[in-house]
Amino acid sequence: MRREPGVALVLLDIDRFRIVNRALGHQVGDEVLAVVAERLLAWASPNVTVGRVGDDEFALIIRSGFDARVAIAYGTHLVALLGQPMVFRGERLRITVSVGIALSDSGASATDYLLLGADLALTRAKHLGGNRFELLDETARRSAVSWAQLEADLRNAVDDRQLGVHFQPVVRFDGTIVSVEALARWSHPRRGSVSPCDFIPLAEEAGLISLLGAQMIEMAAEQVARWRRSLTPWLQLSVNVSARQLAEEGAAGAIRDALSSTGLMPSAVCLELTETAFLEDHEHAAAALAELRAEGMEIAVDDFGTAYSSLLYVHRFPVQALKIDRSFVAGLGSDRTAAAIIGAVIQLAHSLGLTVIAEGVETEQHLRALRDLGCDLGQGYYWCPPLPAMEMEALLRRGNQIDPG
């Protein structure tokens, strides 16, 4: 049935605003908020009320003449309007926003429906990567309900320790295995394999990431400790730690406690963190990482090159390794810029005493280019995909060399 024009609520959130604050300072962050407010007020018509409802979230109430067709036009325009460059102290900055829109519904309390609907639409826009708008229609409603059910299922899976771990070797360029990276895996009883790209952000949003992270460290460390005792006494373990996990109170103690019962020495563990973890809570991250480093653990920057990359802040943290993001490695052989960027990163990292690991090595061409550029270690399907523990153990029993193919 066609919806009559009515009232709408628009919720708008600045994507990754905490990173803007951390990377550029709170003063620039405040100036960004002021520019966003000015643009919204200048754009708003007399039937539109604009307000700020959170640190970086704004709300617009449109009181009449609003239907799905108008909503699409409004959403498209808002994303484009706020994505236009801003200039601060002579420097250009471009932000992106996520927008959620809900129309009034005669079948529910208007206020309740609009608040819930706009929030669900905003959540969907952010889940899909941001820099977009979403209108709460039947597809979005079903997606939101499915997402809520998946969160409940994940909570049960974490409580019941149903998630597992796979291992992918990190190797020298002659195929010698030096360590394994632990990767969380979730086999859902109805949905099948759920991508970590879906359930890790969900665990962060649901407040489950610390418990999930501790379980992954414990499971992986127990397995690697067994392999070190029976097969490979030199084997190292790399395990991912999320920004949210690191930012929580007592993060270092929780990681240390998860490791303590496994028999694996801290010196055999490397904690991998994305650049976001360093930027979102600079002081807390520095203190937690310094404590973990003092225990003997190594620290690596994962997916290097995908955020506000700076070897200067890497130098300020107790970091021993950089992992070059697979997006750069994929361009080797066809993109001169990729090779130039990787070469520059390797040279600068080596000058700081850091080990460089390339992710996403898939071809002989990748291997040769990285070896020629002086990269230290590699990881990827060229040598081996992530494997369940039993298959990884079978590989280790054959020796510490991997023959590609």
Phi and psi in degrees as a GROMACS rama.xvg file:
@    title "Ramachandran Plot"
@    xaxis  label "Phi"
@    yaxis  label "Psi"
@TYPE xy
-71.6127  133.277  ARG-2
-81.3075  131.612  ARG-3
-73.9166  148.085  GLU-4
-56.6655  138.177  PRO-5
-156.618  -149.36  GLY-6
-87.772  149.121  VAL-7
-138.105  152.199  ALA-8
-118.797  129.942  LEU-9
-115.771  122.88  VAL-10
-107.79  135.244  LEU-11
-132.025  130.27  LEU-12
-130.632  135.19  ASP-13
-77.8386  125.973  ILE-14
-67.8507  132.587  ASP-15
51.1607  41.6727  ARG-16
-65.0219  -31.1664  PHE-17
-61.9798  -32.5108  ARG-18
-69.5477  -37.5853  ILE-19
-59.2343  -45.5852  VAL-20
-61.0474  -44.8363  ASN-21
-71.5353  -40.6149  ARG-22
-78.3932  -36.7081  ALA-23
-113.182  -11.0759  LEU-24
102.159  152.398  GLY-25
-67.7827  -28.1921  HIS-26
-64.4848  -44.1828  GLN-27
-65.0239  -38.6298  VAL-28
-58.6222  -43.2439  GLY-29
-63.8086  -38.2163  ASP-30
-66.912  -36.553  GLU-31
-61.0112  -46.4498  VAL-32
-60.1388  -39.3807  LEU-33
-64.7356  -41.8691  ALA-34
-65.6287  -42.2311  VAL-35
-58.9932  -46.4889  VAL-36
-61.2249  -43.835  ALA-37
-61.2706  -42.7751  GLU-38
-65.8027  -40.1953  ARG-39
-66.0662  -42.7284  LEU-40
-66.673  -38.7586  LEU-41
-67.6357  -31.3578  ALA-42
-81.8572  -30.0635  TRP-43
-64.7944  140.801  ALA-44
-92.9007  173.457  SER-45
-59.3174  -24.6522  PRO-46
-92.0429  12.6939  ASN-47
-116.287  126.889  VAL-48
-105.118  130.064  THR-49
-113.801  135.028  VAL-50
-148.16  155.948  GLY-51
-98.1058  125.536  ARG-52
-116.845  0.448738  VAL-53
-162.501  -177.66  GLY-54
-52.4289  -48.2106  ASP-55
-132.844  29.2008  ASP-56
-121.478  135.742  GLU-57
-122.679  153.821  PHE-58
-126.653  142.177  ALA-59
-126.315  128.076  LEU-60
-107.705  121.335  ILE-61
-107.416  120.097  ILE-62
-89.1366  -18.322  ARG-63
-159.933  162.403  SER-64
66.6251  33.658  GLY-65
-119.482  124.894  PHE-66
-136.59  -175.785  ASP-67
-60.4093  -38.6259  ALA-68
-62.8419  -44.3943  ARG-69
-67.4229  -37.1592  VAL-70
-59.6667  -42.1644  ALA-71
-63.7232  -41.9883  ILE-72
-65.1292  -43.4873  ALA-73
-62.4046  -47.8328  TYR-74
-60.7748  -44.2866  GLY-75
-60.8387  -43.8177  THR-76
-67.6869  -41.5777  HIS-77
-63.2461  -43.3488  LEU-78
-61.5866  -41.9724  VAL-79
-70.5981  -42.2212  ALA-80
-59.8058  -47.9814  LEU-81
-82.7028  -10.1787  LEU-82
-86.699  -3.57316  GLY-83
-68.945  144.87  GLN-84
-58.1646  147.26  PRO-85
-114.134  151.661  MET-86
-120.324  122.702  VAL-87
-127.496  119.982  PHE-88
52.168  40.2414  ARG-89
83.2297  -3.79374  GLY-90
-104.362  137.517  GLU-91
-86.1328  136.341  ARG-92
-133.014  134.082  LEU-93
-120.021  126.003  ARG-94
-108.338  167.164  ILE-95
-126.599  159.913  THR-96
-132.305  156.018  VAL-97
-111.331  137.694  SER-98
-128.92  131.266  VAL-99
-119.163  132.426  GLY-100
-126.904  134.233  ILE-101
-131.605  139.67  ALA-102
-98.4498  153.178  LEU-103
-63.2428  150.316  SER-104
-134.538  119.955  ASP-105
-67.6567  -14.2457  SER-106
-86.8676  2.35042  GLY-107
-147.661  165.28  ALA-108
-57.0223  124.551  SER-109
-57.0143  -45.7995  ALA-110
-64.8283  -49.9078  THR-111
-60.6862  -43.4761  ASP-112
-63.8337  -47.011  TYR-113
-63.3608  -44.6559  LEU-114
-63.4035  -48.7803  LEU-115
-65.9262  -45.064  LEU-116
-64.1932  -45.2105  GLY-117
-66.4646  -37.2246  ALA-118
-66.8123  -41.3935  ASP-119
-64.0429  -41.7159  LEU-120
-65.299  -40.3833  ALA-121
-63.9695  -43.0214  LEU-122
-60.0645  -41.138  THR-123
-64.8016  -42.129  ARG-124
-61.0722  -42.0331  ALA-125
-70.3087  -39.008  LYS-126
-62.979  -31.0029  HIS-127
-85.0811  9.15014  LEU-128
110.664  -4.23976  GLY-129
76.1097  -175.875  GLY-130
56.7172  44.1927  ASN-131
-163.927  168.08  ARG-132
-119.339  156.229  PHE-133
-133.981  135.987  GLU-134
-104.847  130.408  LEU-135
-71.5675  98.152  LEU-136
-115.151  -169.029  ASP-137
-65.5484  -36.9402  GLU-138
-63.8809  -45.5084  THR-139
-65.7787  -37.3466  ALA-140
-63.5988  -44.3846  ARG-141
-63.7171  -39.4914  ARG-142
-63.5008  -42.2539  SER-143
-65.2512  -40.5705  ALA-144
-64.4504  -42.5324  VAL-145
-62.2853  -40.9284  SER-146
-63.5817  -41.3842  TRP-147
-64.556  -38.7532  ALA-148
-67.604  -38.2552  GLN-149
-64.0525  -38.0297  LEU-150
-61.9129  -43.8048  GLU-151
-62.4685  -41.0364  ALA-152
-65.0252  -39.6931  ASP-153
-65.4778  -40.1836  LEU-154
-59.7018  -43.291  ARG-155
-66.1215  -39.7949  ASN-156
-64.7665  -39.174  ALA-157
-68.8964  -44.2336  VAL-158
-59.8565  -38.0753  ASP-159
-93.6572  6.71437  ASP-160
53.7177  49.6088  ARG-161
-90.6147  -14.1364  GLN-162
-77.5827  152.324  LEU-163
-120.346  -174.7  GLY-164
-138.512  136.68  VAL-165
-110.699  165.228  HIS-166
-130.373  136.519  PHE-167
-123.977  128.89  GLN-168
-68.1181  147.054  PRO-169
-110.113  128.734  VAL-170
-130.961  158.199  VAL-171
-75.8127  168.57  ARG-172
-77.4294  -0.209827  PHE-173
-96.7493  6.54572  ASP-174
91  5.69939  GLY-175
-77.0681  125.143  THR-176
-75.5393  131.247  ILE-177
-115.983  -25.5575  VAL-178
-160.731  173.017  SER-179
-129.615  140.268  VAL-180
-96.197  131.417  GLU-181
-86.9793  131.913  ALA-182
-127.565  124.851  LEU-183
-68.6629  141.166  ALA-184
-135.391  142.492  ARG-185
-131.73  116.359  TRP-186
-100.624  103.463  SER-187
-78.4335  138.562  HIS-188
-62.788  -25.3198  PRO-189
-112.656  -37.8535  ARG-190
-86.3363  -13.8724  ARG-191
80.3792  -148.33  GLY-192
-70.9763  125.212  SER-193
-102.362  129.333  VAL-194
-65.1903  138.692  SER-195
-57.3968  -27.0268  PRO-196
-63.2166  -21.231  CYS-197
-95.0027  -48.7325  ASP-198
-84.1725  -22.0286  PHE-199
-69.0696  -50.5089  ILE-200
-59.1616  -35.4805  PRO-201
-64.2259  -41.8593  LEU-202
-62.5097  -36.9679  ALA-203
-65.6409  -46.5335  GLU-204
-65.3298  -34.0759  GLU-205
-86.846  -0.379158  ALA-206
75.2368  23.4829  GLY-207
-102.948  -3.43282  LEU-208
-66.9417  -35.1434  ILE-209
-66.7262  -43.5952  SER-210
-65.5706  -44.6032  LEU-211
-63.1444  -44.1924  LEU-212
-61.7122  -41.2107  GLY-213
-64.2265  -40.0102  ALA-214
-63.4807  -41.4022  GLN-215
-64.7979  -43.4784  MET-216
-61.3594  -44.8919  ILE-217
-63.713  -47.6173  GLU-218
-63.9384  -46.047  MET-219
-66.5589  -42.247  ALA-220
-67.0172  -39.0045  ALA-221
-59.8147  -42.9805  GLU-222
-67.8397  -46.0908  GLN-223
-66.1986  -35.7805  VAL-224
-60.9025  -39.6908  ALA-225
-65.3942  -42.5675  ARG-226
-64.8974  -37.8142  TRP-227
-65.2927  -35.6454  ARG-228
-72.9627  -36.5918  ARG-229
-106.598  -22.9671  SER-230
-127.869  -54.9393  LEU-231
-135.869  89.6343  THR-232
-65.0901  -12.5323  PRO-233
-94.6091  -7.45597  TRP-234
-64.876  133.647  LEU-235
-104.644  157.866  GLN-236
-118.999  131.08  LEU-237
-110.216  135.379  SER-238
-140.543  140.813  VAL-239
-82.2612  141.003  ASN-240
-126.257  128.198  VAL-241
-83.8057  161.839  SER-242
-60.3385  -42.4897  ALA-243
-63.636  -41.2856  ARG-244
-62.3012  -43.7477  GLN-245
-69.1623  -29.4934  LEU-246
-78.9898  -15.0046  ALA-247
-74.6719  149.861  GLU-248
-59.6744  133.34  GLU-249
75.1015  22.362  GLY-250
-59.8058  -45.2164  ALA-251
-62.7235  -41.9791  ALA-252
-64.2987  -38.4019  GLY-253
-65.5499  -41.0562  ALA-254
-66.3145  -42.9207  ILE-255
-63.1315  -41.8238  ARG-256
-65.5325  -39.3518  ASP-257
-63.5558  -32.3101  ALA-258
-82.6714  -29.693  LEU-259
-62.8815  -32.0111  SER-260
-85.3832  -2.22958  SER-261
-92.7613  -17.956  THR-262
84.952  1.04488  GLY-263
-90.2206  128.795  LEU-264
-68.0066  142.215  MET-265
-55.622  -32.0376  PRO-266
-67.853  -11.7651  SER-267
-94.1688  5.43577  ALA-268
-117.15  135.638  VAL-269
-118.992  124.823  CYS-270
-93.6249  124.906  LEU-271
-103.414  128.041  GLU-272
-129.876  140.634  LEU-273
-73.1201  164.198  THR-274
-59.4339  -30.5989  GLU-275
-57.6698  -35.9666  THR-276
-62.3575  -30.9749  ALA-277
-78.6777  -28.8106  PHE-278
-89.2072  -33.0905  LEU-279
-72.9977  -31.2099  GLU-280
-145.716  73.7536  ASP-281
-53.5147  -53.5172  HIS-282
-68.2428  -44.2755  GLU-283
-65.388  -42.6085  HIS-284
-62.2883  -42.2288  ALA-285
-61.6797  -43.3074  ALA-286
-66.4008  -44.7132  ALA-287
-64.8105  -42.9966  ALA-288
-68.8043  -36.6845  LEU-289
-62.6905  -39.3835  ALA-290
-65.5989  -43.1628  GLU-291
-69.6592  -36.5204  LEU-292
-64.6474  -37.1915  ARG-293
-64.2756  -25.8603  ALA-294
-74.0024  -15.0648  GLU-295
112.091  -5.00154  GLY-296
-74.4558  149.371  MET-297
-92.2437  158.616  GLU-298
-125.507  131.993  ILE-299
-126.784  146.249  ALA-300
-93.2519  116.519  VAL-301
-89.0239  154.671  ASP-302
53.3061  38.4894  ASP-303
-61.571  132.499  PHE-304
107.585  -2.17079  GLY-305
-103.464  -5.50052  THR-306
-123.723  -149.518  ALA-307
-80.8617  73.219  TYR-308
-62.7411  135.991  SER-309
-158.118  119.478  SER-310
-69.9  -13.529  LEU-311
-68.3673  -45.7612  LEU-312
-72.9744  -28.497  TYR-313
-60.5037  -39.0057  VAL-314
-67.177  -26.379  HIS-315
-80.1897  -14.8355  ARG-316
-105.06  159.921  PHE-317
-78.4699  65.1198  PRO-318
-98.7861  138.474  VAL-319
-112.585  -15.8343  GLN-320
-148.485  151.968  ALA-321
-119.147  138.211  LEU-322
-111.045  111.622  LYS-323
-71.1191  130.298  ILE-324
-62.6631  145.869  ASP-325
-60.7958  -25.4148  ARG-326
-62.7871  -32.177  SER-327
-75.9196  -42.2599  PHE-328
-61.8022  -36.3484  VAL-329
-60.4076  -26.9965  ALA-330
-84.9477  -6.84869  GLY-331
-63.5397  131.691  LEU-332
97.5182  -24.1399  GLY-333
-124.147  -13.6066  SER-334
-132.483  108.803  ASP-335
-63.2518  -32.2294  ARG-336
-61.9941  -40.8433  THR-337
-60.4991  -44.7978  ALA-338
-64.4815  -39.3651  ALA-339
-65.6202  -41.8757  ALA-340
-65.2415  -47.2873  ILE-341
-62.4004  -42.989  ILE-342
-60.7769  -41.5662  GLY-343
-66.5305  -41.8022  ALA-344
-62.0751  -44.0493  VAL-345
-61.3633  -45.7157  ILE-346
-62.9504  -45.7257  GLN-347
-66.9815  -41.257  LEU-348
-62.9012  -43.1936  ALA-349
-63.8496  -34.3548  HIS-350
-66.632  -22.3707  SER-351
-95.5627  4.39356  LEU-352
78.1143  22.9938  GLY-353
-98.7023  144.375  LEU-354
-82.1618  142.01  THR-355
-114.868  128.039  VAL-356
-120.389  130.944  ILE-357
-98.3994  127.288  ALA-358
-92.598  156.177  GLU-359
72.422  31.0367  GLY-360
-76.115  116.646  VAL-361
-124.18  -15.7817  GLU-362
-134.156  163.106  THR-363
-60.5528  -34.929  GLU-364
-63.1562  -43.123  GLN-365
-58.4013  -48.2486  HIS-366
-59.2098  -48.6193  LEU-367
-62.4253  -43.9574  ARG-368
-63.5791  -44.0668  ALA-369
-66.2039  -40.299  LEU-370
-63.2409  -41.9093  ARG-371
-66.3528  -30.5395  ASP-372
-81.0056  -6.67294  LEU-373
89.7316  17.0328  GLY-374
-64.1597  144.912  CYS-375
-83.6246  -46.7635  ASP-376
-139.888  162.063  LEU-377
-139.734  164.458  GLY-378
-153.566  133.774  GLN-379
160.966  178.859  GLY-380
-69.2413  -15.2101  TYR-381
-57.471  -38.5065  TYR-382
-96.3786  -47.8376  TRP-383
-170.735  135.962  CYS-384
-78.577  171.022  PRO-385
-59.8082  137.104  PRO-386
-125.684  147.435  LEU-387
-61.0978  161.496  PRO-388
-56.3439  -42.2113  ALA-389
-63.5708  -40.6286  MET-390
-71.688  -35.6399  GLU-391
-65.1359  -39.5251  MET-392
-64.1612  -40.5826  GLU-393
-61.876  -38.5209  ALA-394
-64.8055  -43.1874  LEU-395
-66.0586  -32.6781  LEU-396
-66.5529  -22.0795  ARG-397
-82.7712  -4.44088  ARG-398
123.714  179.764  GLY-399
-99.48  18.4513  ASN-400
-116.693  141.186  GLN-401
-112.853  126.6  ILE-402
-93.3425  115.869  ASP-403
-55.3916  150.017  PRO-404
